[in-house]
Amino acid sequence: MKEKYVILRESSSRPRGPVAGPSGTGTRAGLEVEVDELDRRASRAVAAKKDVRAIAPVIPMRLIRPVPRPEDTAQPAAGTAWGITAVKADVSPFDGTDVVVAVLDTGIANAHPAFAGVTIVERDFTGEGNGDTHGHGTHCAGTIFGRDVAGTRIGVARGVKKALIGKVLGDNGGGSDAIVSAINWSIEEGANVISMSLGIDFPGFVDFLIAQQGLPTDLATTIALEGYRQNVLLFERLASLVRAREAFGETTVIVAAAGNESRRDDNKDFEIACSPPAVSEGLVSVAALGQSGNALSVAPFSNTNVMVSGPGVGIQSARHTGGLVAMSGTSMATPHVAGVAALWMQRLAQDGPVPGSLLKARLVASGTLTGLTGDFDVADVGSGMVQSPLA
């Protein structure tokens, strides 16, 4: 029985611009992403090849859908969205100038006034064409680099001049092959920060194996679990290749949503661990926090075992049909963290080349637990609410 596999190969290529090192020459680890239909024996043969860093069956990917909350009904008001203040972007002297960000999501409504003056490079990985019929990607992009809309500030890094928009989720979702291809594209296009609010659809993969391939439930679940494990490893190997490019002056940090499957509103113990790909080593996983009066609390839906937190409840940002709309989810927290990463990138670049590992370390270290209340532990929030550089 054949199935689709995504194959990550390592190749040598000359980097963009001057090459690090005394001789000014050298090669860096290039990435090639292939998709092929293989049976299990053939997949093992491919995995044994020297240039193959990872191989995994293509697994359905789904949007980490916003969770309706009472706070979402608030009408936009002139001023500054609460998340901007919470991460101190409103008092930071940095705005993301000269930083390239990528948003891998449902696309973007590029004519929205929030994106005026931004050079937007779009690429469709779904086969449905560019644009955003859902609105999720537009909302996330607005939080990262959106300009003010009707007197309301929604963007963390509103000085960003170039954004890469990879449409990886369409009306029928997407696959892990599209996500890996889009990450590779973003890196090659010079993205310093990549924001992803999506996750592996494990139940969907099990259903596909049962309904489309006629497998018994226990066998389908076992195969899906192995595919799940292989895809986590795939993203980890991809992250390691990204780190290897630091030696050539290339900086990329990948920020991903932890997921919204927890149900603390029903029972405080109903917590779900961080979902892939955010759980993969090398990515920055993000939990969601909400306001409780003048304090902060963990959003009841936010998954646990994360690295950092961001504002994720009642977040006002760009609506794909125009104006603003409020949404809640770790999907909304993730672009706040991506925006703060852009501010830190600009700050650190003042002192010279910025290794991705340094940018990631400073981003995580910026987190604070100040103002957090309620019943939570460190696994729920990581280092806490990320903070923008102030000097």
KETI-14834 format. One record per residue (C-alpha): y, z, x. Coordinates in pm, 1 decimal. Last residue first. Layout:
+----------+----------+----------+
:        Y :        Z :        X :
+----------+----------+----------+
:        Y :        Z :        X :
...
+----------+----------+----------+
END
This chain:
+----------+----------+----------+
:        Y :        Z :        X :
+----------+----------+----------+
:   5009.9 :   2515.7 :   1612.4 :
:   4889.3 :   2594.9 :   1260.7 :
:   4549.0 :   2428.4 :   1271.9 :
:   4397.3 :   2404.3 :    922.2 :
:   4158.4 :   2671.3 :    796.4 :
:   3799.5 :   2644.7 :    676.7 :
:   3693.7 :   2896.9 :    412.4 :
:   3399.3 :   3098.4 :    542.3 :
:   3187.5 :   3100.1 :    857.8 :
:   2883.0 :   3020.2 :    644.6 :
:   2963.0 :   3078.7 :    275.9 :
:   2639.3 :   3157.1 :     92.3 :
:   2435.4 :   3236.7 :    405.9 :
:   2700.1 :   3492.8 :    500.0 :
:   2623.4 :   3701.8 :    194.1 :
:   2771.0 :   3715.0 :   -151.9 :
:   2837.9 :   3957.9 :   -435.7 :
:   3204.3 :   3943.1 :   -520.6 :
:   3515.5 :   3899.4 :   -313.4 :
:   3640.7 :   3664.9 :    -43.4 :
:   4005.5 :   3710.1 :     51.9 :
:   3949.4 :   3687.1 :    424.6 :
:   3606.7 :   3543.8 :    507.6 :
:   3757.2 :   3288.8 :    744.8 :
:   3644.0 :   2954.0 :    881.3 :
:   3832.5 :   2809.5 :   1177.3 :
:   3526.2 :   2854.8 :   1399.7 :
:   3341.3 :   2585.4 :   1203.9 :
:   3619.8 :   2331.7 :   1259.2 :
:   3665.5 :   2433.1 :   1622.5 :
:   3293.3 :   2389.2 :   1690.7 :
:   3275.3 :   2053.2 :   1512.1 :
:   3573.4 :   1919.9 :   1704.8 :
:   3425.3 :   2046.5 :   2030.7 :
:   3085.4 :   1887.3 :   1959.2 :
:   3258.7 :   1560.7 :   1871.9 :
:   3412.9 :   1552.1 :   2216.8 :
:   3792.9 :   1522.5 :   2201.3 :
:   3968.5 :   1325.8 :   2474.5 :
:   4298.4 :   1480.3 :   2586.3 :
:   4509.7 :   1787.4 :   2505.0 :
:   4703.0 :   1640.1 :   2211.8 :
:   4372.3 :   1508.8 :   2080.9 :
:   4284.0 :   1864.9 :   1980.2 :
:   4555.5 :   1880.0 :   1713.6 :
:   4482.0 :   1535.1 :   1567.5 :
:   4110.6 :   1611.3 :   1547.6 :
:   4188.1 :   1950.1 :   1394.8 :
:   4386.6 :   1781.7 :   1118.0 :
:   4105.1 :   1533.4 :   1056.1 :
:   3853.7 :   1820.1 :   1038.3 :
:   4079.5 :   1983.4 :    776.9 :
:   4049.4 :   1666.1 :    569.3 :
:   3671.2 :   1662.1 :    605.8 :
:   3659.7 :   2027.2 :    497.5 :
:   3868.1 :   1951.4 :    189.1 :
:   3652.4 :   1642.7 :    133.1 :
:   3340.6 :   1865.5 :    122.2 :
:   3471.5 :   2120.3 :   -129.4 :
:   3499.6 :   1859.9 :   -407.2 :
:   3140.7 :   1740.6 :   -364.7 :
:   3043.2 :   2109.1 :   -345.7 :
:   3138.0 :   2097.4 :   -710.1 :
:   3425.8 :   2110.5 :   -956.9 :
:   3649.8 :   1835.4 :  -1097.2 :
:   4013.4 :   1812.5 :  -1209.0 :
:   4179.5 :   1480.2 :  -1295.5 :
:   4489.1 :   1299.8 :  -1175.7 :
:   4670.3 :    978.7 :  -1264.8 :
:   4498.2 :    643.7 :  -1284.0 :
:   4162.8 :    500.2 :  -1392.7 :
:   3993.2 :    613.9 :  -1071.5 :
:   4130.1 :    965.8 :  -1112.6 :
:   4293.9 :   1105.3 :   -798.4 :
:   4267.9 :   1476.5 :   -727.7 :
:   4290.9 :   1817.6 :   -891.5 :
:   4016.5 :   2060.0 :   -787.9 :
:   3909.4 :   2306.4 :  -1058.1 :
:   3639.9 :   2464.0 :   -839.2 :
:   3544.4 :   2343.8 :   -490.9 :
:   3777.6 :   2486.8 :   -226.1 :
:   3589.4 :   2474.9 :    105.8 :
:   3308.2 :   2658.7 :    281.1 :
:   3136.6 :   2642.0 :    618.8 :
:   2790.2 :   2628.1 :    783.0 :
:   2559.7 :   2650.2 :    481.3 :
:   2240.9 :   2835.1 :    389.6 :
:   2323.3 :   2844.5 :     14.1 :
:   2381.6 :   2600.9 :   -269.1 :
:   2696.5 :   2625.0 :   -481.6 :
:   2646.5 :   2641.5 :   -859.6 :
:   2791.1 :   2991.9 :   -906.3 :
:   3100.2 :   2906.4 :   -697.1 :
:   3137.0 :   3173.3 :   -428.9 :
:   3448.3 :   3383.3 :   -480.5 :
:   3808.6 :   3377.8 :   -365.7 :
:   4090.9 :   3622.7 :   -435.5 :
:   4434.6 :   3603.8 :   -595.4 :
:   4285.9 :   3573.9 :   -942.0 :
:   3927.0 :   3472.2 :   -881.0 :
:   3965.0 :   3128.2 :   -727.2 :
:   3665.2 :   2913.5 :   -644.5 :
:   3452.9 :   2848.5 :   -336.5 :
:   3215.4 :   2560.8 :   -269.0 :
:   2963.5 :   2532.9 :     15.6 :
:   2971.3 :   2271.9 :    294.2 :
:   2714.1 :   2156.3 :    548.9 :
:   2841.6 :   2023.4 :    884.0 :
:   2580.9 :   1779.9 :   1019.5 :
:   2402.6 :   1814.6 :   1355.0 :
:   2086.2 :   1971.6 :   1218.4 :
:   1994.3 :   1826.1 :    880.8 :
:   2064.1 :   2051.0 :    581.3 :
:   2351.5 :   1825.5 :    469.5 :
:   2110.4 :   1529.9 :    428.0 :
:   1944.4 :   1701.2 :    257.6 :
:   2001.9 :   1997.7 :     22.6 :
:   2123.3 :   2347.2 :    112.1 :
:   1897.7 :   2619.0 :    -27.2 :
:   1889.4 :   2698.0 :   -398.2 :
:   2001.9 :   3031.9 :   -541.1 :
:   1891.1 :   3182.3 :   -871.9 :
:   1913.5 :   3542.5 :   -749.0 :
:   2244.1 :   3611.4 :   -925.3 :
:   2082.5 :   3509.7 :  -1253.6 :
:   2213.0 :   3272.2 :  -1519.8 :
:   2563.4 :   3229.3 :  -1377.1 :
:   2405.3 :   3227.1 :  -1030.1 :
:   2245.2 :   2891.7 :  -1107.0 :
:   2213.2 :   2705.9 :   -776.1 :
:   2165.0 :   2326.2 :   -791.7 :
:   2511.5 :   2213.1 :   -683.5 :
:   2450.2 :   2062.8 :   -338.6 :
:   2533.7 :   2140.4 :     25.1 :
:   2793.6 :   1864.8 :     56.2 :
:   2815.4 :   1679.3 :    387.7 :
:   3053.8 :   1655.3 :    685.6 :
:   2969.7 :   1422.8 :    975.6 :
:   3176.4 :   1457.2 :   1292.9 :
:   3250.4 :   1155.6 :   1513.0 :
:   3429.7 :   1133.1 :   1845.7 :
:   3381.0 :    852.8 :   2097.2 :
:   3505.9 :    911.5 :   2451.4 :
:   3210.5 :    755.6 :   2627.5 :
:   3030.1 :   1080.2 :   2704.4 :
:   3065.2 :   1170.4 :   2335.9 :
:   2825.8 :    886.1 :   2253.7 :
:   2524.6 :   1113.9 :   2296.2 :
:   2649.7 :   1325.4 :   2005.6 :
:   2618.3 :   1027.6 :   1769.7 :
:   2264.7 :    969.9 :   1894.1 :
:   2183.8 :   1332.2 :   1811.4 :
:   2328.6 :   1292.3 :   1461.4 :
:   2103.9 :    991.6 :   1397.4 :
:   1804.4 :   1190.1 :   1517.9 :
:   1894.4 :   1467.0 :   1272.5 :
:   1940.4 :   1216.3 :    989.7 :
:   1595.6 :   1070.6 :   1053.1 :
:   1439.4 :   1416.5 :   1085.4 :
:   1563.9 :   1503.2 :    736.6 :
:   1427.8 :   1166.9 :    622.5 :
:   1084.5 :   1239.5 :    769.7 :
:   1066.5 :   1574.1 :    591.8 :
:   1157.1 :   1422.8 :    254.9 :
:    906.2 :   1142.4 :    307.4 :
:    637.9 :   1402.9 :    373.3 :
:    739.3 :   1587.5 :     56.4 :
:    734.7 :   1262.8 :   -142.6 :
:    380.3 :   1187.8 :    -22.2 :
:    264.1 :   1535.9 :   -121.2 :
:    435.3 :   1514.8 :   -460.2 :
:    283.5 :   1173.3 :   -533.1 :
:    -63.8 :   1300.4 :   -438.7 :
:    -34.1 :   1601.3 :   -668.5 :
:    107.9 :   1392.6 :   -955.4 :
:   -156.3 :   1120.4 :   -938.2 :
:    -23.5 :    787.3 :   -809.5 :
:     41.7 :    495.0 :  -1044.6 :
:    280.1 :    309.1 :   -815.9 :
:    575.5 :    267.6 :  -1047.3 :
:    544.6 :    571.7 :  -1274.2 :
:    392.2 :    827.2 :  -1037.1 :
:    558.1 :    718.9 :   -713.8 :
:    889.5 :    667.7 :   -891.6 :
:    870.7 :   1010.2 :  -1058.3 :
:    813.3 :   1175.5 :   -719.4 :
:   1111.4 :    988.5 :   -571.9 :
:   1332.9 :   1093.3 :   -862.1 :
:   1230.5 :   1456.6 :   -818.7 :
:   1330.5 :   1436.9 :   -449.5 :
:   1667.9 :   1269.9 :   -505.3 :
:   1813.3 :   1315.4 :   -156.7 :
:   2178.4 :   1416.0 :   -160.8 :
:   2537.4 :   1297.2 :   -192.5 :
:   2891.2 :   1412.1 :   -117.5 :
:   2941.4 :   1251.0 :    223.0 :
:   3251.9 :   1268.3 :    445.2 :
:   3260.4 :   1102.4 :    788.9 :
:   3525.3 :   1212.3 :   1041.4 :
:   3625.3 :   1031.3 :   1359.6 :
:   3537.3 :    688.1 :   1222.5 :
:   3563.6 :    412.6 :   1483.1 :
:   3429.6 :    106.4 :   1299.6 :
:   3097.9 :    136.1 :   1485.1 :
:   3066.0 :    494.2 :   1361.3 :
:   3138.2 :    395.7 :   1002.6 :
:   2885.1 :    111.2 :   1016.5 :
:   2616.0 :    347.9 :   1149.0 :
:   2691.6 :    595.5 :    872.2 :
:   2677.0 :    313.3 :    617.6 :
:   2340.2 :    191.3 :    744.5 :
:   2201.0 :    545.2 :    730.0 :
:   2328.7 :    588.8 :    374.3 :
:   2202.8 :    249.2 :    257.0 :
:   1854.5 :    314.9 :    395.0 :
:   1852.2 :    659.6 :    230.0 :
:   1871.5 :    486.3 :   -106.4 :
:   2121.4 :    441.7 :   -385.1 :
:   2213.6 :    545.6 :   -738.9 :
:   2154.6 :    301.1 :  -1021.6 :
:   2520.0 :    260.1 :  -1121.8 :
:   2614.3 :    245.8 :   -756.1 :
:   2599.2 :    482.7 :   -462.2 :
:   2655.3 :    367.8 :   -103.3 :
:   3006.8 :    227.3 :   -131.6 :
:   3137.5 :    277.4 :    221.6 :
:   3510.9 :    335.2 :    235.1 :
:   3666.6 :    341.0 :    580.2 :
:   4015.1 :    489.5 :    586.2 :
:   4313.2 :    406.1 :    807.0 :
:   4662.7 :    557.1 :    799.8 :
:   4581.2 :    927.2 :    770.5 :
:   4910.5 :   1117.6 :    733.3 :
:   4804.1 :   1270.6 :    400.8 :
:   4546.9 :   1492.6 :    566.3 :
:   4482.0 :   1758.1 :    298.7 :
:   4566.6 :   1537.5 :      2.0 :
:   4642.0 :   1654.5 :   -355.1 :
:   5016.6 :   1724.4 :   -353.3 :
:   5159.5 :   1701.9 :   -702.9 :
:   5499.7 :   1541.2 :   -765.1 :
:   5366.7 :   1259.4 :   -981.3 :
:   5093.9 :   1184.4 :   -726.3 :
:   5135.9 :   1294.4 :   -364.1 :
:   4946.6 :   1090.1 :   -104.8 :
:   4570.1 :   1107.1 :    -85.3 :
:   4403.8 :   1164.3 :    253.7 :
:   4104.3 :   1394.0 :    207.3 :
:   4145.7 :   1509.3 :   -152.4 :
:   4221.4 :   1158.4 :   -274.3 :
:   3911.4 :   1022.2 :   -100.7 :
:   3693.7 :   1270.0 :   -290.7 :
:   3845.5 :   1176.5 :   -627.7 :
:   3814.1 :    803.2 :   -557.6 :
:   3450.0 :    848.5 :   -455.2 :
:   3364.7 :   1033.3 :   -776.4 :
:   3543.1 :    790.1 :  -1007.9 :
:   3239.7 :    614.9 :  -1154.6 :
:   3347.4 :    249.7 :  -1169.8 :
:   3469.5 :    252.7 :   -811.5 :
:   3547.4 :    -73.8 :   -634.2 :
:   3340.9 :   -292.6 :   -404.2 :
:   3048.3 :   -504.9 :   -520.6 :
:   2722.2 :   -416.0 :   -693.0 :
:   2491.8 :   -495.3 :   -399.0 :
:   2476.0 :   -125.8 :   -313.3 :
:   2596.3 :   -116.6 :     49.6 :
:   2950.9 :   -235.9 :    -28.7 :
:   3207.0 :   -224.7 :    249.7 :
:   3572.0 :   -133.4 :    215.5 :
:   3844.0 :   -102.4 :    478.2 :
:   4147.3 :     77.4 :    339.0 :
:   4473.0 :     62.6 :    531.9 :
:   4668.5 :    347.3 :    373.5 :
:   5029.8 :    288.6 :    268.4 :
:   4969.8 :    369.6 :    -97.2 :
:   4639.9 :    552.1 :   -143.2 :
:   4749.9 :    809.0 :   -401.6 :
:   4919.1 :    526.8 :   -595.0 :
:   4572.4 :    404.0 :   -705.2 :
:   4518.4 :     39.6 :   -604.4 :
:   4218.7 :    128.6 :   -386.1 :
:   4005.5 :    255.9 :   -671.9 :
:   3737.0 :    370.8 :   -429.6 :
:   3363.2 :    343.7 :   -365.6 :
:   3081.6 :    554.0 :   -509.1 :
:   3036.4 :    762.4 :   -192.1 :
:   3055.0 :    733.5 :    184.5 :
:   3411.2 :    831.1 :    277.7 :
:   3517.5 :    748.3 :    632.7 :
:   3813.2 :    893.0 :    821.6 :
:   4012.7 :    749.8 :   1111.8 :
:   4261.8 :    985.1 :   1279.5 :
:   4586.9 :    843.1 :   1417.2 :
:   4797.7 :   1076.4 :   1196.7 :
:   4587.0 :   1346.9 :   1032.7 :
:   4877.5 :   1551.2 :    891.1 :
:   4947.6 :   1822.4 :   1147.2 :
:   5231.7 :   2077.9 :   1135.2 :
:   5012.1 :   2296.7 :    910.5 :
:   5184.0 :   2492.6 :    633.1 :
:   5057.9 :   2291.7 :    333.5 :
:   4720.7 :   2235.6 :    501.6 :
:   4661.0 :   2609.3 :    480.7 :
:   4297.3 :   2569.2 :    366.2 :
:   4372.0 :   2768.4 :     49.0 :
:   4710.5 :   2599.3 :      5.3 :
:   4557.4 :   2253.2 :    -16.1 :
:   4285.0 :   2388.6 :   -243.6 :
:   4541.3 :   2521.5 :   -490.1 :
:   4691.9 :   2179.0 :   -555.1 :
:   5058.1 :   2176.4 :   -450.6 :
:   5353.2 :   2134.9 :   -684.0 :
:   5398.4 :   1945.2 :  -1007.1 :
:   5139.7 :   2039.6 :  -1265.1 :
:   4811.3 :   1873.9 :  -1353.4 :
:   4661.4 :   2004.4 :  -1679.3 :
:   4390.2 :   2267.4 :  -1655.9 :
:   4064.9 :   2159.8 :  -1822.8 :
:   3868.4 :   2162.9 :  -1496.2 :
:   3903.8 :   2541.8 :  -1466.6 :
:   3658.1 :   2586.1 :  -1754.4 :
:   3385.2 :   2434.4 :  -1531.9 :
:   3185.4 :   2113.1 :  -1557.0 :
:   2962.6 :   2070.8 :  -1249.3 :
:   3042.0 :   1762.3 :  -1042.1 :
:   2748.5 :   1536.1 :   -959.1 :
:   2595.9 :   1535.7 :   -613.7 :
:   2540.3 :   1161.1 :   -637.6 :
:   2188.7 :   1049.1 :   -579.5 :
:   1975.7 :    918.9 :   -297.6 :
:   1634.8 :    761.2 :   -355.3 :
:   1402.8 :    777.8 :    -54.5 :
:   1336.6 :    494.2 :    190.8 :
:   1033.6 :    590.1 :    395.8 :
:   1120.5 :    726.3 :    739.3 :
:   1133.7 :    603.1 :   1096.5 :
:   1306.8 :    770.1 :   1389.3 :
:   1412.7 :    711.1 :   1749.3 :
:   1244.7 :    372.5 :   1790.8 :
:   1318.2 :    218.4 :   2132.4 :
:    989.5 :    327.2 :   2290.6 :
:    765.2 :    203.5 :   2009.0 :
:    526.4 :    463.9 :   1866.0 :
:    710.7 :    484.3 :   1533.3 :
:    647.7 :    112.6 :   1475.8 :
:    271.9 :    161.6 :   1514.0 :
:    281.9 :    457.2 :   1275.2 :
:    466.0 :    245.4 :   1018.0 :
:    204.8 :    -28.6 :   1053.0 :
:    -73.4 :    214.6 :    969.7 :
:    118.7 :    352.5 :    673.3 :
:    190.3 :     13.5 :    518.4 :
:    520.3 :   -151.0 :    593.8 :
:    814.1 :   -309.2 :    413.3 :
:   1112.5 :   -324.3 :    647.3 :
:   1464.7 :   -186.3 :    674.7 :
:   1642.5 :   -190.5 :   1008.3 :
:   1924.3 :     18.4 :   1150.8 :
:   2036.8 :    -44.8 :   1507.2 :
:   2229.1 :    217.2 :   1698.1 :
:   2390.1 :    184.5 :   2039.8 :
:   2354.4 :    450.0 :   2305.1 :
:   2623.7 :    395.2 :   2559.8 :
:   2656.1 :    163.6 :   2853.4 :
:   2838.2 :    189.0 :   3180.8 :
:   3133.1 :     76.1 :   3383.6 :
:   3461.4 :    240.3 :   3477.3 :
:   3317.6 :    334.4 :   3813.4 :
:   3433.4 :    695.6 :   3801.1 :
:   3293.2 :    766.0 :   3456.3 :
:   3391.7 :    702.0 :   3095.9 :
:   3417.3 :    343.1 :   2981.1 :
:   3755.7 :    202.0 :   2886.9 :
:   3775.5 :     45.8 :   2538.1 :
:   3490.0 :     15.3 :   2288.0 :
:   3152.7 :    102.1 :   2430.9 :
:   2916.8 :   -142.2 :   2603.9 :
:   2576.7 :   -154.7 :   2441.6 :
:   2231.3 :    -13.0 :   2496.3 :
:   1993.4 :      2.7 :   2202.1 :
:   1836.7 :    286.6 :   2006.1 :
:   1643.7 :    203.1 :   1692.7 :
:   1648.2 :    376.5 :   1356.2 :
:   1397.3 :    233.7 :   1110.9 :
:   1427.1 :    262.2 :    733.0 :
:   1097.4 :    212.4 :    556.9 :
:   1017.4 :     34.6 :    231.9 :
:    665.1 :     70.9 :     97.9 :
:    334.5 :   -105.6 :    144.2 :
:      0.0 :      0.0 :      0.0 :
+----------+----------+----------+
END
